[in-house]
Amino acid sequence: MNAIVFEHVPVAELPLAWREKLARSLHVKVTVRIEEEEPSTSAAQNFVTDDPAFGIWRDRQDMNDVQAYVRRLREPRFTRDGSRNDDPTPGSPDKPVGLS
């Protein structure tokens, strides 16, 4: 791993964002060490839970395509152009209220 070290740097010469984090007198001298970081693994790989409810729907075949599933849920309520699909007689036997 490569590193660059700047010693005895006056705080006044640091970038403003760094100076604000240090909140020290501008006359103080600091050592700045810059190192290359290892690539981090994705959050999904590091995710751990012991919640028994997590993943209970993972085997649902009707939810493989989440966007299509949600589209089917919303379809009775909205038309393709985004306007509401209001039934003049909500609760009628032909079109029940809520999700179908």
Number of C-alpha atoms within 10 A of each C-alpha: 6 7 9 10 10 10 11 11 14 14 21 15 12 14 9 11 8 12 15 11 8 12 9 12 11 13 11 11 15 14 12 13 10 11 11 9 9 7 6 6 8 8 8 7 7 7 7 8 7 6 7 7 8 9 8 8 10 9 9 8 8 10 13 11 9 10 10 12 13 11 12 13 14 14 16 18 17 14 12 9 6 9 9 12 12 11 14 7 11 12 11 10 8 9 13 13 14 11 11 11
